[in-house]
Structures are given as structure tokens and as C-alpha cells.
């Protein structure tokens, strides 16, 4: 019996990480890369019954990740790679349209859905100490809004594909929030009950499809990167990326480490409101997208599903402490977004 217990203990020390995925071996908590890969198969989309034993193991693995680097790769989530590829394909067609056509869909901060629409390159600056980010984005938060979508003639199925993927991400995000609550010993619906209005104008959760254009014909400014150092604003983020590379996450040592694409997985991270909510038990980590060391003629794509609490929710420490003062979810998001856009030259794109 003792020998069997010792064997189990040894097995638990073996942690699959992104580094082990790239080498094809099993990593033993390598300091180079310790973003673990966790099998979400037991609670993937379509699975409604999960055995307590499997839930307990998965919950503990995710808790270790969220309280460590704040990031985890989830495999077997129910969102298939072909779904991701389809969204990226139709998104790229939009980003390659003439700029005058894309301007018709531009983000308007004066609108009720202040984040929806197209954002051109260098308008956003996620690290205020750097020049504008070398990326474009198209944001969707309210599925019933008057957002100016590109015409079917320009990009057939664009709205349909993004709408469908938004709904798929919403379902997965709610499952991640359930597991997050269980990680902390809370009722399963503790966080889900604060995210009931996702997809409406009462919640800022946003699907953001991103395009990082090739740089071989671009004059890159000193200290400019594709996406400046930042942490996310809301509860959690689901990230899907192509294999171009460039994403880096701050390690606990203070060094940035690569977070490469692992096909078939979703990279999930804790965001700032969740860190406040949990009194720093779960960690929101700084990350960035750096310039390619070579292949400047290569583009990059990713999609992020930024999960936010309902606009009217007041976020206070769930352990009852006063480590952080209560904040309104919508106002916190607006305040953070203001910093990212405050130097935009176009008044329609700035707060």
C-alpha cells in the first residue's frame, strides 16, 4: 500500500507543459516553461456529468496553474481545431480588405457598445510606455447590437461565423468559471451567476479576432512590439493562436517565457478582476507579443475571448477580506480601456 502511494506521488510530480509538448517528452516542472497542459475531457462541451474523482483531479491541476503562472492550456475542451481555423480564415479575409472598407466597421467609443468594431493598427497601446501596437482587431461583445458588420458581398458568412464561435466560447467560459469556483471551495455557480448576461449590452465580454500584419514593409519604431506588456481586465480569457509564435508570459522569476501554440488546445488565463475577487489567490499575469526574430514578412493571427462579469456587478473579495476595495465591473473595464486608447489620433476611436 505504501509503495502504491509513493508511486502515485511520483506521478503527480510529472507536469505536462508547453515546453514538453514542443520536445515530445514529459517535463518535470522545468523553470524554462511551466504553463501546464490539463485534460478538460471530463467536462468538455457536450459532457454534463463528470465523476467526482475526475473533477477533483482536474480542479486541483487547474488551481495550481491559476495560482502559479496564471495560465493553463486546456486540451479536449470540445472546441475543435477546425472551428478555430474557420474563424481565422474568415477573419483574415476581413483584415485584408482595403482600409476604407474596414473603416465602415470602425469601433466607436461614443456608442453604448463602446468596444465593438474594427480597430486599426497602432491605435491601441496596451503598454503606455511603448508606441502603438502593431496589430488590428475586430471586436464583438453584443450579439444583438447595431454593429456595422462587413457586407456579405465583401466577406460572406463573417457575422455568422463569429456569432457562432462567440456562443461556443461562452459555453466553455462558463464551464471554466464553474471549475474556478470549485478550485476555491466556493459553490459551483458562484462566478457563473455573475456572468449571466454575456452576449448582451449588459456585459462587456468580448470576442476579439486579431491580425498582426507582416512587417517587412513597415517602419518599426524604437521599442515597438506587436502587443505591449499588459494583463487582461476581466475574469478569465480564452486564447486561440496560430503557429507563428511571439506570445510571451511573465514567469514568476520576472523573466518572460514563450507560450507557443499547441494545436487543439485553448490557452486560458486569469484576468485582473478575478485576481481582485480572489484576494490574489489566483494570479493575473503580464504578457505580450514580441516582434519575430526573423520572417518579418509573416503575419500572425489569434482570437481572444475576454470574459467579464455583468456590467452592474460589484466585485469584492470573495473571502470577505478588504484586500481590495469593491469596484464596479463595467467602470473598471472602461477605466482600463481608456488608458489603452487615450492617445488615439482619431476622435471616433478614443474615449
C-alpha positions in Angstrom: 0.0 0.0 0.0 2.8 2.4 0.9 4.6 1.6 -2.3 1.5 2.3 -4.3 1.0 5.6 -2.6 4.6 6.5 -3.3 4.1 5.7 -7.0 1.1 8.0 -7.1 3.0 10.8 -5.5 5.8 10.5 -8.1 3.3 10.5 -10.9 1.8 13.7 -9.7 5.2 15.5 -9.9 5.3 15.0 -13.6 3.6 18.0 -15.2 2.9 18.3 -18.9 3.9 21.7 -20.0 4.1 23.7 -23.3 7.9 23.0 -23.3 7.3 19.3 -23.1 4.8 19.5 -25.9 7.5 21.0 -28.2 10.1 18.4 -27.2 7.7 15.5 -27.2 8.7 14.5 -23.7 7.3 14.9 -20.2 8.6 17.9 -18.4 9.4 17.9 -14.7 8.4 21.4 -13.7 11.1 22.9 -15.9 11.8 26.5 -14.9 12.0 27.3 -18.6 8.3 26.8 -19.1 5.7 25.8 -16.6 2.4 26.5 -18.2 0.8 23.1 -17.7 -1.4 21.3 -20.1 -4.6 20.0 -18.5 -7.0 17.5 -20.0 -10.5 19.0 -19.9 -12.1 16.0 -21.5 -14.2 15.1 -18.4 -16.1 18.5 -18.6 -15.7 19.3 -22.3 -18.7 20.8 -24.2 -21.3 18.2 -24.5 -20.4 16.4 -21.3 -22.8 17.2 -18.5 -22.0 14.5 -16.0 -18.5 14.5 -14.5 -17.4 11.9 -11.9 -16.3 13.5 -8.6 -12.9 11.8 -8.7 -12.0 13.1 -12.2 -13.4 16.6 -11.3 -11.2 16.7 -8.2 -8.0 15.9 -10.1 -8.8 18.4 -12.8 -9.8 21.1 -10.4 -6.5 20.7 -8.4 -4.4 20.8 -11.6 -6.2 24.0 -12.8 -5.9 25.6 -9.4 -2.1 25.0 -9.4 -1.8 26.6 -12.8 -4.0 29.6 -12.0 -2.2 30.3 -8.7 1.2 29.9 -10.3 1.7 31.5 -13.7 -2.0 32.2 -14.1 -2.1 30.4 -17.4 -3.1 26.9 -18.4 -3.5 25.0 -21.7 -6.8 23.1 -21.8 -7.0 20.2 -24.2 -10.1 18.3 -25.2 -12.4 21.2 -24.5 -15.0 20.3 -27.2 -13.9 23.3 -29.4 -12.2 21.6 -32.3 -9.2 22.9 -34.2 -11.2 23.1 -37.5 -13.6 25.6 -35.8 -10.7 27.8 -34.8 -9.3 27.6 -38.3 -12.6 28.6 -39.9 -12.8 31.7 -37.8 -9.2 32.6 -38.6 -9.8 32.1 -42.3 -12.8 34.4 -42.5 -11.2 36.9 -40.2 -8.1 37.2 -42.4 -10.3 37.9 -45.4 -11.7 40.9 -43.4 -8.3 42.2 -42.4 -7.0 42.1 -46.0 -9.9 44.3 -47.2 -9.0 47.9 -48.2 -8.7 50.2 -45.2 -11.6 52.4 -46.4 -13.9 49.4 -46.3 -12.8 48.4 -42.8 -13.3 52.0 -41.6 -17.0 51.5 -42.2 -16.9 49.0 -39.3 -14.7 51.1 -37.0 -15.0 50.9 -33.3 -16.9 54.0 -31.8 -16.3 54.7 -28.2 -19.3 57.0 -28.0 -21.6 54.1 -28.8 -23.3 52.1 -26.0 -21.2 49.1 -27.1 -18.0 51.1 -26.8 -15.7 48.2 -27.7 -17.4 46.7 -30.8 -15.9 47.0 -34.2 -12.7 47.3 -36.1 -9.5 48.8 -34.5 -6.7 49.8 -36.9 -3.0 49.2 -36.4 -1.2 51.3 -33.8 -4.4 52.8 -32.4 -4.2 50.7 -29.3 -1.3 50.9 -26.9 -1.6 48.2 -24.2 1.8 49.3 -22.6 1.5 53.1 -22.4 5.4 53.3 -22.3 5.6 51.9 -25.9 4.5 53.1 -29.3 1.1 51.8 -30.6 0.7 48.1 -31.0 1.4 46.6 -34.5 -1.9 44.8 -34.7 -5.5 45.1 -36.0 -8.6 43.8 -34.2 -12.3 43.2 -34.7 -14.3 43.1 -31.5 -17.8 41.6 -30.8 -19.5 41.9 -27.4 -23.2 42.4 -28.1 -24.7 39.8 -30.5 -27.8 41.9 -31.0 -26.1 45.3 -31.4 -26.2 47.7 -34.3 -22.5 46.9 -35.0 -21.6 47.7 -38.6 -20.6 44.3 -39.9 -18.9 43.9 -43.3 -21.4 43.2 -46.1 -22.0 39.6 -47.2 -20.7 40.7 -50.6 -17.4 41.6 -49.1 -17.0 38.8 -46.6 -19.7 36.0 -46.9 -20.5 34.4 -43.5 -18.3 36.7 -41.5 -21.0 37.6 -39.0 -22.4 34.1 -38.9 -19.0 32.5 -38.2 -18.1 35.0 -35.4 -21.5 34.8 -33.8 -21.4 31.0 -33.7 -17.8 31.0 -32.3 -18.8 33.6 -29.7 -21.6 31.3 -28.4 -19.2 28.3 -28.3 -16.6 30.3 -26.3 -19.3 31.5 -23.9 -20.3 27.9 -23.1 -16.7 26.9 -22.5 -16.0 30.0 -20.4 -18.9 29.3 -18.1 -17.5 25.8 -17.5 -14.1 27.3 -16.8 -15.8 29.6 -14.3 -17.5 26.7 -12.6 -14.2 24.9 -12.2 -12.6 28.1 -10.9 -15.2 28.4 -8.2 -14.6 24.8 -7.2 -10.9 25.5 -7.0 -11.6 27.9 -4.3 -14.1 25.8 -2.3 -17.0 28.0 -3.5 -20.4 27.0 -4.8 -20.1 25.8 -8.4 -22.3 28.7 -9.7 -20.6 31.5 -7.6 -18.9 33.1 -10.6 -21.3 31.9 -13.3 -24.2 33.7 -11.5 -22.2 37.0 -12.1 -21.8 36.3 -15.8 -25.4 35.6 -16.9 -25.7 38.4 -19.5 -22.8 37.5 -21.7 -23.6 38.4 -25.3 -25.9 41.3 -24.4 -25.4 45.1 -23.9 -25.3 44.4 -20.1 -22.0 42.6 -20.2 -18.6 43.5 -21.8 -17.4 40.0 -22.6 -15.7 40.4 -26.0 -14.6 38.1 -28.8 -11.6 39.7 -30.4 -10.1 38.4 -33.5 -6.6 39.8 -34.1 -4.3 40.2 -37.0 -0.7 41.1 -36.8 0.4 42.2 -40.3 3.7 41.4 -41.9 6.4 43.9 -41.0 8.8 43.8 -43.9 7.3 47.0 -45.4 6.7 48.7 -42.1 9.0 51.2 -40.3 9.1 49.8 -36.8 9.5 52.5 -34.1 12.1 52.1 -31.3 10.7 49.8 -28.5 7.6 49.0 -30.6 6.1 45.5 -30.4 3.1 43.7 -31.8 1.3 43.8 -28.5 2.7 45.6 -25.4 3.0 44.2 -21.9 -0.3 44.1 -20.2 -2.6 42.0 -18.0 -6.2 41.4 -19.0 -9.0 43.3 -17.4 -11.8 40.9 -16.6 -12.4 37.4 -15.1 -10.7 34.9 -17.4 -9.5 34.9 -21.1 -9.7 32.1 -23.6 -7.0 32.4 -26.3 -6.6 30.7 -29.6 -3.5 31.4 -31.7 -1.8 30.3 -34.9 1.7 28.8 -35.0 3.6 32.0 -35.8 4.7 32.4 -32.2 5.6 35.6 -30.4 3.3 35.3 -27.3 5.3 35.6 -24.1 4.1 35.3 -20.4 5.9 36.7 -17.4 7.4 33.8 -15.3 7.4 34.1 -11.5 11.2 34.8 -11.9 10.4 38.0 -13.6 11.5 36.8 -17.0 9.2 36.4 -20.0 8.8 32.9 -21.3 7.3 31.7 -24.6 3.7 30.5 -24.7 3.6 28.7 -28.1 0.6 27.4 -29.9 -0.4 23.9 -29.1 -2.9 22.9 -31.8 -6.1 21.6 -30.3 -5.8 23.4 -27.0 -7.2 26.6 -25.5 -4.8 28.8 -23.6 -6.7 30.1 -20.6 -5.5 32.8 -18.2 -6.7 34.7 -15.1 -7.5 38.4 -15.5 -7.3 41.3 -13.1 -10.9 41.3 -11.7 -10.6 37.6 -10.9 -7.3 38.3 -9.0 -9.0 41.0 -7.0 -12.1 38.8 -6.5 -9.9 36.0 -5.0 -7.6 38.3 -2.9 -4.5 37.3 -5.1 -5.1 33.6 -4.6 -5.4 33.4 -8.4 -2.9 35.4 -10.4 -3.3 37.7 -13.4 -0.1 37.7 -15.3 1.5 40.2 -17.6 2.0 39.0 -21.2 3.0 40.5 -24.6 3.5 39.6 -28.3 7.0 40.4 -29.5 8.4 41.0 -32.9 9.5 38.0 -34.9 13.3 37.4 -34.8 13.1 36.6 -38.5 10.4 36.1 -41.1 9.2 39.8 -40.9 7.1 39.1 -44.0 4.9 36.7 -41.9 1.6 37.6 -40.4 0.2 36.4 -37.1 -3.4 35.6 -36.0 -5.1 35.0 -32.7 -8.5 35.1 -31.2 -9.2 36.1 -27.6 -12.5 35.7 -25.7 -12.2 38.2 -22.8 -14.7 37.2 -20.2 -16.1 39.9 -18.0 -18.7 40.0 -15.2 -22.1 41.6 -15.9 -21.8 45.3 -16.0 -23.7 46.0 -12.8 -21.8 43.5 -10.7 -19.7 44.9 -7.8 -16.5 42.9 -7.4 -15.4 42.5 -3.8 -13.0 39.9 -2.2 -14.9 36.6 -2.0 -13.0 35.6 1.2 -14.6 38.6 3.0 -11.4 40.4 3.3 -10.7 44.1 2.4 -7.5 43.4 0.5 -9.1 45.3 -2.5 -11.9 47.8 -2.3 -15.1 46.9 -4.2 -15.3 48.0 -7.8 -18.0 48.1 -10.4 -17.2 45.7 -13.3 -18.1 48.0 -16.1 -16.4 51.1 -14.7 -13.2 49.1 -14.1 -13.2 47.8 -17.7 -13.8 51.3 -19.1 -11.1 52.8 -17.0 -8.6 50.3 -18.2 -9.6 50.6 -21.8 -9.3 54.4 -21.6 -5.6 54.1 -20.8 -5.1 51.8 -23.9 -6.8 54.2 -26.3 -6.2 57.7 -24.8 -3.6 58.7 -27.3 -5.6 57.6 -30.4 -5.5 60.3 -33.0 -9.0 59.6 -34.4 -11.6 61.0 -32.0 -14.0 58.2 -33.0 -11.6 55.7 -31.6 -10.7 57.4 -28.3 -12.7 57.9 -25.1 
